[in-house]
Amino acid sequence: MARRSFEVPCTVRVINTDASLEAHVELADDVIVGPGDEVRVNGDEIVVPFGQSVVLERTATVTRAGAVERMWTRLTGDLEFMELCEFSFSSGRKL
């Protein structure tokens, strides 16, 4: 039931333009991330000025979920998905 962690190389792509704000991480070695697993990109903060994009090579620490945590994530994942639908980037002030 103990969690297992390992490091893997990764490629980080960040785009900050008027058309898009995106961040993507591709793990090397065909590592598959499952329910409950955590991925943390190592290194300094990534700051991309407006109108630019960057591609960086980093390492990531992947922490595998234990069996109970994986099962719990699968069971509750559908309910928590609805929370993701209720976000906003506004400050909440009326315009």
Sequence and secondary structure as in RCSB ss.txt:
>XXXX:A:sequence
MARRSFEVPCTVRVINTDASLEAHVELADDVIVGPGDEVRVNGDEIVVPFGQSVVLERTATVTRAGAVERMWTRL
TGDLEFMELCEFSFSSGRKL
>XXXX:A:secstr
   EEEEEEEEEEEEESSS EEEEEEESTT    TT EEEE SS     TTEEEEEEEEEEEEE  HHHHHHHHH
HHHHHHHHHTS  SS S   
